Structure formats: structure tokens, C-alpha cells
Amino acid sequence: MIKVSIMYPNTPGARFDHEYYRDKHMPMVKDRLGKHCEYYTIDKGLAGGAPGLPATYVGMCHIFSPSVEAFQTGFGPHAKEIMADIPNYTDISPVLQISEVVVG
């Protein structure tokens, strides 16, 4: 199992519409990936590691897929559509990481 993490750095003055991301963007991504997305989670940044520090990321999602190849198979045909939806909820450039899930 792999986890694809898409993280949006908490940038002063940047825009991030959590409701759109939760209610429209990520359900669309799940629908397009189909069986290649077993499930996903969404995080909303609240605070940093020390009192008074802002969250490192304003928002992020984690998509769980059987393998890198499965994710790429599901994402590839819909990449343009998914990427074209990003300006509808943010002006932040996302950071992406693919990880192996060691303990789940």
C-alpha cells in the first residue's frame, strides 16, 4: 500500500477554500481514480509544533492506493482535469510525496 500526500504550504496571503476542497475537489479525484484510490483523508492545518506557531501546511490530503503503478494508472487519464480544478480552491503550489505505508 502507498500513500500519496498532497500538501499545501501555509503561505501568508494565500487562498485555500477548505469547503470546496472537501466537498468538490477530493470527491471528484476519488471518482476519477476509481478502484485505484482505496480511500483518502483530508487534513486542515491548525497549529505548528510550538505554541503560537502557524501550521506548516494549511491543508493536505492523503490518497491510499495499492501501488505506485495503480495510482499512476488511475491518475494519468484524468491528470489534466484534476490539475485544472486546483485554481478553484487555491493559489498555492502543492508539494507531493509518495510513501510506502509501513504500519496502517
N, C-alpha and C positions, 0 to 999 in steps of 0.2 A: 504494500500500500504506500502511496505517495501523497504528499500534501503540497499543493500549490498555494503559496501565500502571496497575496497582492496587498501591499501596504502603502498607505498614503501619508507621507511625512507631514507633520503638523507645521505648516508654514504660515507665519504671520500674514494676515490679509488674504489668505487663500480661501476659496469657496469649496464647501463639501456639503451636499444635500443628503443627509443620512436617510431621510424618508424615501427619497427617490431610489437610492442605492438599495435599501431594504425591500421596498415594495415593487420596484420595476426592474432595475438592472440585474440584480442577482437572480431573481426568478427567471428572467429571460436567459441568462447564462446557463442555469440549471436545465432549462428546457432544451436549449441548443445542444448541450453536451450529452443529454440523454443518459444512457447507461454508463457513460464514461465518467459521470460525476455521481459517486455513491451518495454523497451529501456535502453540504457546505455549512460554514459558520460565519458569522459577521461579528466583528468587534468594534466598539465605539470607544476611542481613547478618552480616559477621564483624568489621569494624572501621571506624572513622571515618578522616578524612583525615590525622590526625596520630597519632603513637604514643600509645597509651593511651586514645584516644577511642573510645567505643562507636559502632557502626554507626548511621547516621541512621535506617535502616529495618530492622526485624527480619526482614522478608520482603517479597517483591514478586513479581508475575507480569507478563508482557508477552504480550498476545494480539495476534497478527498477523492482519489481516483486509484484504480487498481495498479497502474504503472504509468511511467512517463509516456510510453508509446500509446497507451489508451487515452491519456489526456490529450496528446497531440492529435490523435485520430478524431476525437470529438471536437476539439477546439478549431483545428485547421480550417474546415469548410465554413466556419462562422466567424473567423477572426475579424474580418472587415466590419461586419455588423456589430460585433461586440465592442470593438475598439471605437467605432463611430458613435457609440452611445455614451462614452466617457464624458464628453463635454456637457451632457445633460445633467450631470451631478457634481462635476468638479473641474477645476482648472489646475489640479495638482498632477504631476507626472508620477505614476505609481512605481514602486520598487517591487520586483518579483523575485521569489525564491522557490525552488522546488526541493523538497526534503523527503527523505525516507522516513516513514513513521516507524519508530523502533518500539515504542510502547503505546498502546491505544486504549 
